[in-house]
Amino acid sequence: MTATLRILEAAGAQIEPHVIEIGERVYARGHTAGIEPSAWDSLRSTKVFLKAPITTPQGGGFKSLNVTIRKGLGLYANVRPCRSYSPFVATKHPVMDVVIVRENEEDLYAGIEHRQTDEVYQCLKLISRPGTEKVVRYAFEYAKANGRKKVTCFTKDNIMKLTDGLFHKVFEEVAADYPDIENEHWIVDIGAAKLADTPEAFDVVVLPNLYGDILSDVAAQIAGSVGLAGSANIGEHGAMFEAIHGSAPRRAGQDVANPSGLLLGAVMMLVHIGQGDVAERVHNAWLRTLEDGVHTYDIFKEGVSRERVGTSAFADAVIARLGEVPERLERVSYAAREPFALPQPAARPEAEKRLVGVDVFVAWRDAERNPEVLAERLRSAAGEVPLAMITNRGVKVWPEGLPETFCTDHWRCRFLVPEGQTLTHQTVASLLGRLADEGLDFIKTEHLYTFDGEPGYSLGQGQ
């Protein structure tokens, strides 16, 4: 951080840093989020946060400060440019230039987890239409503002048909508003393989949170090094800029760490606050430093690098080259770029919503874990709501299950009314009362709704 701020000052950045302490020492003072309550006032005042890499203690009740800041301030779009700097930084992909736009608030990172039985834990995956629309539209607006030609979406909607299916559906809806930008969709597993093998086939890639977290690190690493990549976290009420990489306590205080990731995050910050001319000076000086072979230990390579330097000396080298431009690497230009308005999700009419069933999750096991035995007990308590299906870890085991299926002590028991009928909450409550009288340990329920006649729940086999 010290090296980065020295470079920004030398380049003429019109900024006034307000320093707040975050991370390990704040955790040690008893603040489990890694940030003191008073620091939020500073963030609200500046609306811009250049964050150094920090350490989050493992285990216990400690929260990730990154997640806290992103979600607390509504920083929904994580933007991570991943570009190669061949031949000055080793890479197998010398023409790579990909920008990952990652949804930043939802998905499995909602952090809603439960232990439900002796054997089974769950993590809820939450995808919302407005959250998806904001980040997808941001990706297209970013592409438009930066002269990018294509936006690609990665999901796993062949398996997660509702959550990832919504992300894919919204992507196609938004893409229709940008006819001049090419769009495509890949299933995330083959898309990730393609990204790792042929990154030049991609331009801007937009993904749900977990996939984006993983693949942005992969993309940065195959471009040359995670240590060279900066990122922006953009929201309606503020923005946070940082290096992609995390902390390295074993390197702290030794004047050896590469400041490039944080510096490029600061370049993105300067563009965001309308100082594109300064951002251009810094970025081009940094590129010239790479070209001249002045490298920190992590990218130093005999025959390519000329001088191995530490953190402070690398900053000095960048400062000495302010005003210069690269000769072989492509120079950057930010001065003419206009900031674009952040997108807002469109208002939509509410769907007609009908309660047609309930999934009751039961903790149960007997010596043989026989679903037929469980089904008999459930049916005796079902009353007017028929038992339609039992699954175990998502696999149907009743009726007509396979005897080879391995079962845990965690059972999803689906009660569903005949087509055309509607349940009430009172009926569901009565059903749960009868299950309790039967001595069954129900640990969770999920109501099954239709929305405008379409099922709002995953269908089991035979459903």
C-alpha positions as a Markdown table, in Angstrom:
| # | Residue | x | y | z |
|---|---|---|---|---|
| 1 | Met | 0.0 | 0.0 | 0.0 |
| 2 | Thr | 2.8 | 2.4 | 0.8 |
| 3 | Ala | 4.5 | 1.8 | -2.6 |
| 4 | Thr | 1.2 | 2.2 | -4.4 |
| 5 | Leu | 0.3 | 5.5 | -2.7 |
| 6 | Arg | 3.8 | 6.8 | -3.4 |
| 7 | Ile | 3.3 | 6.1 | -7.1 |
| 8 | Leu | -0.1 | 7.8 | -7.2 |
| 9 | Glu | 1.2 | 10.9 | -5.5 |
| 10 | Ala | 4.2 | 11.1 | -7.9 |
| 11 | Ala | 1.8 | 10.8 | -10.8 |
| 12 | Gly | -0.3 | 13.7 | -9.7 |
| 13 | Ala | -3.4 | 11.9 | -8.5 |
| 14 | Gln | -5.9 | 14.3 | -6.8 |
| 15 | Ile | -6.7 | 12.2 | -3.8 |
| 16 | Glu | -6.7 | 12.6 | -0.1 |
| 17 | Pro | -6.3 | 9.2 | 1.6 |
| 18 | His | -8.3 | 8.6 | 4.8 |
| 19 | Val | -6.6 | 5.7 | 6.5 |
| 20 | Ile | -8.6 | 3.1 | 8.4 |
| 21 | Glu | -7.2 | 0.0 | 10.0 |
| 22 | Ile | -8.7 | -3.4 | 9.0 |
| 23 | Gly | -7.8 | -7.0 | 9.3 |
| 24 | Glu | -5.9 | -9.1 | 11.8 |
| 25 | Arg | -5.3 | -6.5 | 14.5 |
| 26 | Val | -8.9 | -5.4 | 14.4 |
| 27 | Tyr | -10.0 | -9.0 | 14.7 |
| 28 | Ala | -7.7 | -9.3 | 17.7 |
| 29 | Arg | -9.5 | -6.4 | 19.3 |
| 30 | Gly | -12.7 | -8.3 | 19.3 |
| 31 | His | -14.4 | -7.1 | 16.0 |
| 32 | Thr | -15.3 | -10.3 | 14.3 |
| 33 | Ala | -15.9 | -8.6 | 10.9 |
| 34 | Gly | -12.3 | -7.2 | 10.8 |
| 35 | Ile | -13.5 | -3.6 | 10.7 |
| 36 | Glu | -14.4 | -1.2 | 13.5 |
| 37 | Pro | -18.0 | 0.3 | 13.4 |
| 38 | Ser | -16.6 | 3.8 | 13.1 |
| 39 | Ala | -14.8 | 3.0 | 9.9 |
| 40 | Trp | -18.2 | 2.7 | 8.1 |
| 41 | Asp | -18.6 | 6.5 | 8.5 |
| 42 | Ser | -15.4 | 7.0 | 6.5 |
| 43 | Leu | -16.5 | 4.7 | 3.8 |
| 44 | Arg | -19.8 | 6.4 | 3.5 |
| 45 | Ser | -18.1 | 9.7 | 3.3 |
| 46 | Thr | -15.6 | 8.9 | 0.6 |
| 47 | Lys | -17.6 | 6.2 | -1.3 |
| 48 | Val | -14.2 | 4.9 | -2.5 |
| 49 | Phe | -12.1 | 2.2 | -0.8 |
| 50 | Leu | -8.6 | 1.2 | -1.9 |
| 51 | Lys | -8.1 | -2.0 | 0.2 |
| 52 | Ala | -4.8 | -3.6 | 1.0 |
| 53 | Pro | -4.6 | -7.4 | 1.2 |
| 54 | Ile | -5.6 | -8.7 | 4.6 |
| 55 | Thr | -5.6 | -11.9 | 6.6 |
| 56 | Thr | -8.8 | -13.4 | 7.9 |
| 57 | Pro | -8.3 | -15.8 | 10.8 |
| 58 | Gln | -9.3 | -19.3 | 10.1 |
| 59 | Gly | -12.0 | -21.0 | 12.1 |
| 60 | Gly | -14.2 | -19.6 | 14.9 |
| 61 | Gly | -16.7 | -16.8 | 14.3 |
| 62 | Phe | -14.5 | -14.6 | 12.1 |
| 63 | Lys | -16.1 | -13.2 | 9.0 |
| 64 | Ser | -14.5 | -12.4 | 5.7 |
| 65 | Leu | -14.0 | -8.7 | 5.5 |
| 66 | Asn | -14.2 | -8.8 | 1.7 |
| 67 | Val | -17.6 | -10.4 | 1.8 |
| 68 | Thr | -18.7 | -8.0 | 4.6 |
| 69 | Ile | -17.7 | -4.9 | 2.6 |
| 70 | Arg | -19.1 | -6.2 | -0.7 |
| 71 | Lys | -22.5 | -7.2 | 0.6 |
| 72 | Gly | -22.8 | -4.5 | 3.2 |
| 73 | Leu | -22.2 | -1.7 | 0.7 |
| 74 | Gly | -24.0 | -3.4 | -2.2 |
| 75 | Leu | -20.9 | -3.8 | -4.4 |
| 76 | Tyr | -22.6 | -6.2 | -6.7 |
| 77 | Ala | -20.1 | -6.3 | -9.6 |
| 78 | Asn | -16.6 | -7.6 | -9.2 |
| 79 | Val | -14.5 | -6.6 | -12.3 |
| 80 | Arg | -11.2 | -8.4 | -12.8 |
| 81 | Pro | -9.2 | -7.7 | -16.0 |
| 82 | Cys | -6.8 | -10.6 | -16.8 |
| 83 | Arg | -4.2 | -9.8 | -19.4 |
| 84 | Ser | -0.9 | -11.3 | -20.4 |
| 85 | Tyr | 2.3 | -9.4 | -20.7 |
| 86 | Ser | 4.4 | -11.7 | -22.9 |
| 87 | Pro | 7.3 | -12.0 | -23.3 |
| 88 | Phe | 8.1 | -10.0 | -20.2 |
| 89 | Val | 6.0 | -12.2 | -17.9 |
| 90 | Ala | 6.0 | -16.0 | -18.6 |
| 91 | Thr | 2.6 | -17.3 | -19.9 |
| 92 | Lys | 1.3 | -20.0 | -22.2 |
| 93 | His | -1.2 | -17.5 | -23.5 |
| 94 | Pro | 0.6 | -14.5 | -24.9 |
| 95 | Val | -2.4 | -12.8 | -26.5 |
| 96 | Met | -4.8 | -13.2 | -23.6 |
| 97 | Asp | -7.1 | -10.2 | -22.7 |
| 98 | Val | -10.2 | -11.3 | -20.7 |
| 99 | Val | -12.3 | -9.3 | -18.2 |
| 100 | Ile | -14.2 | -11.4 | -15.6 |
| 101 | Val | -17.3 | -9.8 | -14.3 |
| 102 | Arg | -18.4 | -11.7 | -11.2 |
| 103 | Glu | -21.7 | -11.4 | -9.3 |
| 104 | Asn | -20.6 | -10.3 | -5.9 |
| 105 | Glu | -23.5 | -10.7 | -3.3 |
| 106 | Glu | -25.5 | -13.8 | -3.9 |
| 107 | Asp | -25.1 | -17.5 | -4.8 |
| 108 | Leu | -23.5 | -19.8 | -2.2 |
| 109 | Tyr | -21.7 | -16.7 | -0.8 |
| 110 | Ala | -25.0 | -15.7 | 0.9 |
| 111 | Gly | -23.4 | -17.8 | 3.7 |
| 112 | Ile | -26.6 | -19.5 | 4.8 |
| 113 | Glu | -25.6 | -22.9 | 6.1 |
| 114 | His | -27.0 | -25.4 | 8.5 |
| 115 | Arg | -26.2 | -28.7 | 10.0 |
| 116 | Gln | -29.5 | -30.6 | 9.8 |
| 117 | Thr | -28.7 | -34.2 | 10.9 |
| 118 | Asp | -25.8 | -36.2 | 12.3 |
| 119 | Glu | -24.6 | -36.8 | 8.7 |
| 120 | Val | -25.8 | -33.9 | 6.5 |
| 121 | Tyr | -25.0 | -30.2 | 6.2 |
| 122 | Gln | -26.5 | -27.8 | 3.7 |
| 123 | Cys | -25.6 | -24.5 | 2.1 |
| 124 | Leu | -28.3 | -22.5 | 0.4 |
| 125 | Lys | -27.7 | -21.1 | -3.1 |
| 126 | Leu | -29.6 | -17.9 | -3.7 |
| 127 | Ile | -29.9 | -16.3 | -7.1 |
| 128 | Ser | -32.3 | -13.3 | -7.5 |
| 129 | Arg | -33.6 | -11.8 | -10.7 |
| 130 | Pro | -32.7 | -8.2 | -9.8 |
| 131 | Gly | -29.3 | -9.2 | -8.5 |
| 132 | Thr | -28.6 | -11.1 | -11.8 |
| 133 | Glu | -30.0 | -8.3 | -14.0 |
| 134 | Lys | -27.8 | -5.7 | -12.4 |
| 135 | Val | -24.5 | -7.6 | -12.8 |
| 136 | Val | -25.3 | -8.9 | -16.4 |
| 137 | Arg | -26.3 | -5.4 | -17.5 |
| 138 | Tyr | -23.1 | -4.0 | -15.9 |
| 139 | Ala | -21.1 | -6.5 | -18.0 |
| 140 | Phe | -22.7 | -5.3 | -21.2 |
| 141 | Glu | -22.3 | -1.6 | -20.3 |
| 142 | Tyr | -18.7 | -2.3 | -19.4 |
| 143 | Ala | -18.1 | -4.0 | -22.8 |
| 144 | Lys | -19.8 | -1.1 | -24.6 |
| 145 | Ala | -17.8 | 1.6 | -22.7 |
| 146 | Asn | -14.5 | -0.2 | -23.3 |
| 147 | Gly | -14.8 | -1.2 | -26.9 |
| 148 | Arg | -15.3 | -4.9 | -26.1 |
| 149 | Lys | -17.0 | -7.0 | -28.7 |
| 150 | Lys | -18.5 | -10.0 | -26.9 |
| 151 | Val | -20.0 | -11.0 | -23.5 |
| 152 | Thr | -20.0 | -14.7 | -22.5 |
| 153 | Cys | -22.1 | -16.2 | -19.7 |
| 154 | Phe | -21.1 | -19.3 | -17.7 |
| 155 | Thr | -23.7 | -21.3 | -15.7 |
| 156 | Lys | -24.5 | -24.9 | -14.8 |
| 157 | Asp | -28.2 | -24.7 | -15.7 |
| 158 | Asn | -28.2 | -28.2 | -17.1 |
| 159 | Ile | -28.2 | -29.3 | -13.5 |
| 160 | Met | -29.3 | -26.3 | -11.4 |
| 161 | Lys | -32.2 | -25.5 | -13.6 |
| 162 | Leu | -33.9 | -22.9 | -11.4 |
| 163 | Thr | -31.0 | -20.9 | -9.9 |
| 164 | Asp | -28.5 | -21.1 | -12.7 |
| 165 | Gly | -31.4 | -21.3 | -15.1 |
| 166 | Leu | -32.5 | -17.9 | -14.0 |
| 167 | Phe | -29.1 | -16.4 | -14.4 |
| 168 | His | -28.9 | -17.8 | -18.0 |
| 169 | Lys | -32.5 | -16.6 | -18.8 |
| 170 | Val | -31.8 | -13.1 | -17.6 |
| 171 | Phe | -28.5 | -13.0 | -19.5 |
| 172 | Glu | -30.4 | -13.7 | -22.7 |
| 173 | Glu | -33.1 | -11.1 | -21.9 |
| 174 | Val | -30.4 | -8.4 | -21.3 |
| 175 | Ala | -28.3 | -9.4 | -24.3 |
| 176 | Ala | -31.3 | -8.6 | -26.5 |
| 177 | Asp | -30.9 | -4.9 | -25.5 |
| 178 | Tyr | -27.3 | -4.8 | -26.9 |
| 179 | Pro | -27.5 | -6.1 | -30.5 |
| 180 | Asp | -24.1 | -4.6 | -31.4 |
| 181 | Ile | -22.3 | -6.9 | -28.8 |
| 182 | Glu | -22.0 | -10.6 | -29.5 |
| 183 | Asn | -23.3 | -12.9 | -26.8 |
| 184 | Glu | -22.9 | -16.5 | -26.0 |
| 185 | His | -23.5 | -19.0 | -23.1 |
| 186 | Trp | -21.3 | -21.9 | -22.0 |
| 187 | Ile | -21.9 | -24.6 | -19.4 |
| 188 | Val | -19.3 | -23.7 | -16.8 |
| 189 | Asp | -17.3 | -26.9 | -16.7 |
| 190 | Ile | -16.5 | -26.9 | -20.5 |
| 191 | Gly | -16.4 | -23.1 | -20.5 |
| 192 | Ala | -13.7 | -23.2 | -17.8 |
| 193 | Ala | -11.8 | -25.8 | -19.8 |
| 194 | Lys | -12.0 | -23.6 | -22.9 |
| 195 | Leu | -11.0 | -20.5 | -20.8 |
| 196 | Ala | -7.9 | -22.3 | -19.5 |
| 197 | Asp | -7.0 | -23.7 | -22.9 |
| 198 | Thr | -8.0 | -20.9 | -25.3 |
| 199 | Pro | -8.6 | -17.7 | -23.4 |
| 200 | Glu | -8.3 | -15.6 | -26.5 |
| 201 | Ala | -11.7 | -16.9 | -27.5 |
| 202 | Phe | -13.3 | -14.8 | -24.7 |
| 203 | Asp | -13.6 | -11.1 | -24.2 |
| 204 | Val | -15.9 | -10.2 | -21.2 |
| 205 | Val | -17.2 | -13.2 | -19.1 |
| 206 | Val | -20.0 | -12.7 | -16.6 |
| 207 | Leu | -20.7 | -15.4 | -14.0 |
| 208 | Pro | -22.4 | -16.1 | -10.7 |
| 209 | Asn | -20.4 | -15.6 | -7.6 |
| 210 | Leu | -18.7 | -18.9 | -6.9 |
| 211 | Tyr | -17.8 | -19.7 | -10.5 |
| 212 | Gly | -16.5 | -16.1 | -10.9 |
| 213 | Asp | -14.4 | -16.3 | -7.8 |
| 214 | Ile | -12.7 | -19.5 | -8.9 |
| 215 | Leu | -12.3 | -18.7 | -12.6 |
| 216 | Ser | -11.1 | -15.1 | -12.1 |
| 217 | Asp | -8.1 | -16.5 | -10.1 |
| 218 | Val | -7.6 | -19.1 | -12.8 |
| 219 | Ala | -7.7 | -16.5 | -15.6 |
| 220 | Ala | -5.3 | -14.2 | -13.7 |
| 221 | Gln | -2.8 | -17.0 | -13.1 |
| 222 | Ile | -2.8 | -18.3 | -16.7 |
| 223 | Ala | -2.3 | -14.8 | -17.9 |
| 224 | Gly | 1.0 | -14.7 | -16.0 |
| 225 | Ser | 0.4 | -14.3 | -12.2 |
| 226 | Val | -2.4 | -13.7 | -9.8 |
| 227 | Gly | 0.0 | -11.2 | -8.2 |
| 228 | Leu | -0.3 | -8.8 | -11.2 |
| 229 | Ala | -4.1 | -8.5 | -11.3 |
| 230 | Gly | -6.2 | -5.8 | -9.8 |
| 231 | Ser | -9.9 | -5.7 | -9.3 |
| 232 | Ala | -12.9 | -3.4 | -8.8 |
| 233 | Asn | -16.0 | -3.9 | -6.8 |
| 234 | Ile | -18.7 | -1.6 | -8.1 |
| 235 | Gly | -22.0 | -0.7 | -6.5 |
| 236 | Glu | -24.6 | 2.0 | -6.4 |
| 237 | His | -23.4 | 3.5 | -3.1 |
| 238 | Gly | -19.6 | 3.0 | -3.4 |
| 239 | Ala | -16.7 | 1.1 | -4.9 |
| 240 | Met | -13.8 | -0.9 | -3.5 |
| 241 | Phe | -10.6 | -1.5 | -5.4 |
| 242 | Glu | -8.0 | -4.1 | -4.4 |
| 243 | Ala | -5.5 | -6.7 | -5.6 |
| 244 | Ile | -7.0 | -10.1 | -6.6 |
| 245 | His | -4.5 | -11.9 | -4.5 |
| 246 | Gly | -4.9 | -12.3 | -0.7 |
| 247 | Ser | -2.4 | -11.6 | 2.0 |
| 248 | Ala | 1.0 | -13.2 | 2.5 |
| 249 | Pro | 2.0 | -12.7 | 6.1 |
| 250 | Arg | 5.3 | -14.5 | 5.6 |
| 251 | Arg | 6.4 | -11.8 | 3.2 |
| 252 | Ala | 5.2 | -8.8 | 5.3 |
| 253 | Gly | 7.8 | -6.2 | 6.3 |
| 254 | Gln | 10.5 | -7.7 | 4.1 |
| 255 | Asp | 10.3 | -5.3 | 1.2 |
| 256 | Val | 9.9 | -8.1 | -1.3 |
| 257 | Ala | 6.2 | -8.2 | -2.2 |
| 258 | Asn | 5.0 | -7.2 | -5.7 |
| 259 | Pro | 2.8 | -4.1 | -5.4 |
| 260 | Ser | 1.5 | -4.6 | -9.0 |
| 261 | Gly | -1.9 | -6.1 | -8.2 |
| 262 | Leu | -2.8 | -3.3 | -5.8 |
| 263 | Leu | -1.4 | -0.7 | -8.1 |
| 264 | Leu | -3.6 | -1.9 | -11.0 |
| 265 | Gly | -6.5 | -1.9 | -8.6 |
| 266 | Ala | -5.6 | 1.8 | -7.9 |
| 267 | Val | -5.5 | 2.5 | -11.6 |
| 268 | Met | -9.1 | 1.2 | -11.9 |
| 269 | Met | -10.0 | 3.5 | -9.0 |
| 270 | Leu | -8.5 | 6.5 | -10.7 |
| 271 | Val | -10.6 | 5.7 | -13.8 |
| 272 | His | -13.7 | 5.3 | -11.7 |
| 273 | Ile | -13.3 | 8.7 | -10.0 |
| 274 | Gly | -12.7 | 10.5 | -13.3 |
| 275 | Gln | -8.9 | 10.8 | -13.3 |
| 276 | Gly | -8.3 | 8.7 | -16.4 |
| 277 | Asp | -5.3 | 10.9 | -17.4 |
| 278 | Val | -3.5 | 10.0 | -14.2 |
| 279 | Ala | -4.5 | 6.4 | -14.5 |
| 280 | Glu | -3.0 | 6.3 | -18.0 |
| 281 | Arg | 0.3 | 7.8 | -16.8 |
| 282 | Val | 0.6 | 5.2 | -14.0 |
| 283 | His | -0.4 | 2.2 | -16.1 |
| 284 | Asn | 1.9 | 3.0 | -19.0 |
| 285 | Ala | 4.8 | 3.7 | -16.7 |
| 286 | Trp | 4.1 | 0.3 | -15.0 |
| 287 | Leu | 4.1 | -1.4 | -18.5 |
| 288 | Arg | 7.4 | 0.3 | -19.4 |
| 289 | Thr | 8.9 | -1.0 | -16.1 |
| 290 | Leu | 7.9 | -4.5 | -17.0 |
| 291 | Glu | 9.4 | -4.1 | -20.5 |
| 292 | Asp | 12.7 | -2.8 | -19.0 |
| 293 | Gly | 13.0 | -6.0 | -17.0 |
| 294 | Val | 12.7 | -4.5 | -13.6 |
| 295 | His | 10.9 | -7.3 | -11.8 |
| 296 | Thr | 10.1 | -8.4 | -8.2 |
| 297 | Tyr | 11.1 | -11.9 | -7.2 |
| 298 | Asp | 7.7 | -13.5 | -8.1 |
| 299 | Ile | 8.0 | -12.8 | -11.9 |
| 300 | Phe | 11.8 | -12.6 | -12.1 |
| 301 | Lys | 13.2 | -14.9 | -14.8 |
| 302 | Glu | 16.8 | -15.3 | -16.0 |
| 303 | Gly | 17.2 | -14.3 | -19.6 |
| 304 | Val | 14.1 | -12.0 | -19.5 |
| 305 | Ser | 14.4 | -10.0 | -16.4 |
| 306 | Arg | 17.3 | -7.5 | -16.0 |
| 307 | Glu | 17.1 | -6.4 | -12.4 |
| 308 | Arg | 15.5 | -8.1 | -9.4 |
| 309 | Val | 14.1 | -5.5 | -7.0 |
| 310 | Gly | 12.0 | -5.3 | -3.9 |
| 311 | Thr | 8.8 | -3.5 | -3.2 |
| 312 | Ser | 10.1 | 0.0 | -2.7 |
| 313 | Ala | 12.6 | -0.2 | -5.5 |
| 314 | Phe | 9.9 | -1.4 | -7.9 |
| 315 | Ala | 7.8 | 1.7 | -6.9 |
| 316 | Asp | 10.9 | 3.9 | -7.6 |
| 317 | Ala | 11.3 | 2.3 | -11.0 |
| 318 | Val | 7.6 | 3.0 | -11.9 |
| 319 | Ile | 7.9 | 6.6 | -10.7 |
| 320 | Ala | 11.1 | 7.1 | -12.8 |
| 321 | Arg | 9.2 | 6.1 | -15.9 |
| 322 | Leu | 6.1 | 8.3 | -15.4 |
| 323 | Gly | 5.4 | 10.1 | -18.7 |
| 324 | Glu | 6.9 | 7.2 | -20.7 |
| 325 | Val | 5.0 | 4.6 | -22.6 |
| 326 | Pro | 5.7 | 0.9 | -23.5 |
| 327 | Glu | 7.5 | 0.2 | -26.7 |
| 328 | Arg | 6.4 | -3.4 | -27.3 |
| 329 | Leu | 3.4 | -3.9 | -25.0 |
| 330 | Glu | 0.2 | -2.2 | -26.0 |
| 331 | Arg | -0.1 | 1.3 | -24.4 |
| 332 | Val | -3.3 | 2.1 | -22.5 |
| 333 | Ser | -5.5 | 5.1 | -23.0 |
| 334 | Tyr | -8.1 | 6.1 | -20.4 |
| 335 | Ala | -8.4 | 9.9 | -20.8 |
| 336 | Ala | -11.3 | 9.8 | -23.3 |
| 337 | Arg | -13.4 | 7.3 | -21.5 |
| 338 | Glu | -16.7 | 8.5 | -20.1 |
| 339 | Pro | -18.1 | 6.8 | -17.0 |
| 340 | Phe | -21.4 | 5.0 | -17.6 |
| 341 | Ala | -24.5 | 5.0 | -15.5 |
| 342 | Leu | -24.9 | 2.0 | -13.2 |
| 343 | Pro | -27.8 | -0.2 | -14.5 |
| 344 | Gln | -31.0 | -0.6 | -12.5 |
| 345 | Pro | -33.2 | -3.8 | -12.7 |
| 346 | Ala | -36.5 | -3.3 | -14.5 |
| 347 | Ala | -39.8 | -3.4 | -12.6 |
| 348 | Arg | -41.8 | -6.5 | -13.2 |
| 349 | Pro | -45.4 | -7.4 | -12.3 |
| 350 | Glu | -45.9 | -10.0 | -9.6 |
| 351 | Ala | -46.7 | -13.5 | -10.8 |
| 352 | Glu | -49.8 | -15.4 | -9.6 |
| 353 | Lys | -48.5 | -17.6 | -6.8 |
| 354 | Arg | -50.2 | -20.8 | -5.6 |
| 355 | Leu | -49.2 | -23.1 | -2.8 |
| 356 | Val | -49.5 | -26.7 | -4.2 |
| 357 | Gly | -47.3 | -28.8 | -1.9 |
| 358 | Val | -44.6 | -28.9 | 0.7 |
| 359 | Asp | -41.2 | -30.6 | 1.0 |
| 360 | Val | -40.7 | -31.8 | 4.5 |
| 361 | Phe | -37.1 | -32.7 | 5.4 |
| 362 | Val | -36.9 | -35.5 | 8.0 |
| 363 | Ala | -34.0 | -36.7 | 10.1 |
| 364 | Trp | -34.6 | -40.5 | 10.3 |
| 365 | Arg | -32.8 | -43.8 | 10.2 |
| 366 | Asp | -33.4 | -47.3 | 11.2 |
| 367 | Ala | -31.1 | -50.2 | 11.0 |
| 368 | Glu | -31.6 | -50.8 | 7.2 |
| 369 | Arg | -32.5 | -47.2 | 6.3 |
| 370 | Asn | -35.4 | -48.6 | 4.3 |
| 371 | Pro | -37.4 | -45.9 | 2.6 |
| 372 | Glu | -40.5 | -48.2 | 2.5 |
| 373 | Val | -40.6 | -48.1 | 6.3 |
| 374 | Leu | -40.4 | -44.3 | 6.3 |
| 375 | Ala | -43.0 | -44.0 | 3.6 |
| 376 | Glu | -45.5 | -46.1 | 5.6 |
| 377 | Arg | -45.1 | -43.8 | 8.6 |
| 378 | Leu | -45.5 | -40.7 | 6.5 |
| 379 | Arg | -48.5 | -41.9 | 4.6 |
| 380 | Ser | -50.3 | -42.7 | 7.9 |
| 381 | Ala | -49.9 | -39.1 | 9.0 |
| 382 | Ala | -50.4 | -37.5 | 5.6 |
| 383 | Gly | -54.1 | -36.9 | 5.8 |
| 384 | Glu | -55.6 | -34.9 | 2.9 |
| 385 | Val | -52.1 | -34.1 | 1.4 |
| 386 | Pro | -50.8 | -37.1 | -0.4 |
| 387 | Leu | -47.2 | -38.2 | -0.1 |
| 388 | Ala | -45.8 | -38.0 | -3.7 |
| 389 | Met | -42.1 | -38.9 | -3.3 |
| 390 | Ile | -39.1 | -39.4 | -1.0 |
| 391 | Thr | -35.6 | -38.5 | -2.1 |
| 392 | Asn | -32.2 | -38.9 | -0.3 |
| 393 | Arg | -29.5 | -36.4 | -1.4 |
| 394 | Gly | -31.7 | -35.5 | -4.4 |
| 395 | Val | -32.1 | -39.1 | -5.6 |
| 396 | Lys | -35.6 | -40.6 | -5.6 |
| 397 | Val | -35.8 | -43.6 | -3.3 |
| 398 | Trp | -39.6 | -44.0 | -3.1 |
| 399 | Pro | -41.7 | -45.0 | -4.9 |
| 400 | Glu | -39.8 | -47.3 | -7.2 |
| 401 | Gly | -36.3 | -46.5 | -5.9 |
| 402 | Leu | -33.3 | -48.5 | -6.7 |
| 403 | Pro | -32.0 | -50.8 | -3.9 |
| 404 | Glu | -28.4 | -49.9 | -4.7 |
| 405 | Thr | -28.9 | -46.2 | -3.8 |
| 406 | Phe | -26.8 | -45.2 | -0.8 |
| 407 | Cys | -29.0 | -43.3 | 1.8 |
| 408 | Thr | -28.0 | -41.0 | 4.6 |
| 409 | Asp | -30.2 | -40.0 | 7.6 |
| 410 | His | -31.6 | -36.9 | 5.6 |
| 411 | Trp | -34.8 | -37.4 | 3.7 |
| 412 | Arg | -36.8 | -35.0 | 1.6 |
| 413 | Cys | -40.5 | -36.0 | 1.7 |
| 414 | Arg | -42.7 | -34.4 | -0.9 |
| 415 | Phe | -46.4 | -33.9 | -0.2 |
| 416 | Leu | -48.3 | -32.6 | -3.3 |
| 417 | Val | -52.0 | -31.9 | -3.9 |
| 418 | Pro | -53.6 | -33.1 | -7.1 |
| 419 | Glu | -53.5 | -30.7 | -10.1 |
| 420 | Gly | -55.9 | -27.8 | -9.8 |
| 421 | Gln | -56.0 | -27.8 | -6.0 |
| 422 | Thr | -54.4 | -25.4 | -3.6 |
| 423 | Leu | -53.0 | -25.8 | -0.1 |
| 424 | Thr | -53.3 | -23.4 | 2.8 |
| 425 | His | -50.7 | -22.7 | 5.4 |
| 426 | Gln | -53.2 | -24.1 | 8.0 |
| 427 | Thr | -53.2 | -27.4 | 6.1 |
| 428 | Val | -49.4 | -27.5 | 6.1 |
| 429 | Ala | -49.3 | -26.7 | 9.8 |
| 430 | Ser | -51.8 | -29.5 | 10.5 |
| 431 | Leu | -49.7 | -31.9 | 8.4 |
| 432 | Leu | -46.6 | -31.0 | 10.5 |
| 433 | Gly | -48.6 | -31.6 | 13.7 |
| 434 | Arg | -49.5 | -35.1 | 12.6 |
| 435 | Leu | -45.9 | -35.8 | 11.6 |
| 436 | Ala | -44.8 | -34.7 | 15.1 |
| 437 | Asp | -47.5 | -36.9 | 16.7 |
| 438 | Glu | -46.0 | -39.8 | 14.6 |
| 439 | Gly | -42.7 | -39.1 | 16.3 |
| 440 | Leu | -40.9 | -37.9 | 13.1 |
| 441 | Asp | -38.2 | -35.3 | 13.4 |
| 442 | Phe | -38.9 | -32.8 | 10.7 |
| 443 | Ile | -35.9 | -30.4 | 10.4 |
| 444 | Lys | -36.9 | -28.1 | 7.6 |
| 445 | Thr | -39.8 | -27.4 | 5.2 |
| 446 | Glu | -39.9 | -25.8 | 1.8 |
| 447 | His | -43.2 | -24.7 | 0.4 |
| 448 | Leu | -43.9 | -25.7 | -3.2 |
| 449 | Tyr | -45.4 | -22.9 | -5.3 |
| 450 | Thr | -46.4 | -22.4 | -8.9 |
| 451 | Phe | -45.9 | -19.0 | -10.4 |
| 452 | Asp | -48.2 | -18.1 | -13.3 |
| 453 | Gly | -48.9 | -21.9 | -13.5 |
| 454 | Glu | -45.2 | -22.9 | -13.8 |
| 455 | Pro | -43.6 | -25.0 | -11.0 |
| 456 | Gly | -41.3 | -23.0 | -8.8 |
| 457 | Tyr | -39.5 | -26.1 | -7.6 |
| 458 | Ser | -37.3 | -28.8 | -9.0 |
| 459 | Leu | -39.2 | -31.8 | -10.3 |
| 460 | Gly | -38.3 | -35.3 | -9.1 |
| 461 | Gln | -38.4 | -38.4 | -11.3 |
| 462 | Gly | -41.9 | -39.1 | -12.4 |
| 463 | Gln | -43.1 | -35.7 | -11.4 |
